[in-house]
């Protein structure tokens, strides 16, 4: 309002309007200000409420997936629970379905044939976690852990699922372990691989978390319905990470193309990628791109109900292009030397398009496209808090 008043006074000083006209304009401005403030307050409340709702959904989904994972670590799952539609009526009775948990472990070691252009590795389980890690060993080691609830160990042994595995010490051109049966069993995989290899890694768990760490691969595809997904210190040409109910976290990864999707849960990304797409329905998205690996990094970020944060590295020659829009919320840019090319506000909608040119030369470039339904968008630097605690 200060700028509008100053403009009116300057118009009086230059003789463009009379003093009486200035008074009328100032009175009209005073009447408009409360209405505008009230309108802004309404949209801020809507934005706050929508983000809070999204956070509640996100936390509920995360608690649900963690609860499922915890139960699966300690107990078997009855066949009836294989159908997701029945979970919410069946889960409360898990603790009373058997008396004891019995654990059975099978371990197999082997090696891969030399000179393979690709090494397919596929692990699939209906109820259980999957962990894959790179190690310094020359071959692979796969540990299969089954947890069965039964009144005694002899009864539990009868319920153990037969998992088809390679023969111990054999040389293979691919590695597969797929659980197809539904029984009173939780089956988890822990696979150790030589750190470098042309792996095409496919992990699929219906009820359980998936983790990959310290690996160099060609392709990584992770799909879990009820559980979290985490990829750490890993490099691949392509990564596709999908979670149904649970968080989706990539930490210090590098790839040419990355797709992160979740229905109910948060997405976090830290790493270097030429093209990354982050898509969440109910959950926040936080992206911290590292520009060391690619001349141009393109980010496409979407969430329906929650906030987006994009924290950029502080580099003097970093070029940034931004196209950010939210239907209900605000777009905040905390970048030095950011030039707004266009900005549009309409009701609760806010859209900002702008750019930063490198200060000392061409340098690296990051192009950001962010779209939010209900929630705010923040683009800034990692070391600045931008008023956020």
Secondary structure as UniProt FT lines:
FT   HELIX           2..13
FT   TURN            14..15
FT   HELIX           19..74
FT   HELIX           79..82
FT   HELIX           84..86
FT   HELIX           87..90
FT   HELIX           91..96
FT   STRAND          100..112
FT   TURN            114..115
FT   STRAND          119..127
FT   STRAND          130..135
FT   STRAND          140..150
FT   HELIX           153..159
FT   TURN            168..169
FT   STRAND          171..172
FT   STRAND          174..178
FT   STRAND          185..194
FT   STRAND          199..207
FT   STRAND          210..216
FT   STRAND          219..226
FT   STRAND          229..235
FT   STRAND          238..245
FT   STRAND          248..264
FT   STRAND          267..282
FT   STRAND          285..289
FT   TURN            291..292
FT   STRAND          296..305
FT   STRAND          308..312
FT   TURN            316..317
FT   STRAND          319..328
FT   STRAND          331..333
FT   TURN            336..337
FT   STRAND          339..346
FT   TURN            347..348
FT   STRAND          349..356
FT   STRAND          365..374
FT   STRAND          377..381
FT   TURN            382..383
FT   TURN            386..387
//
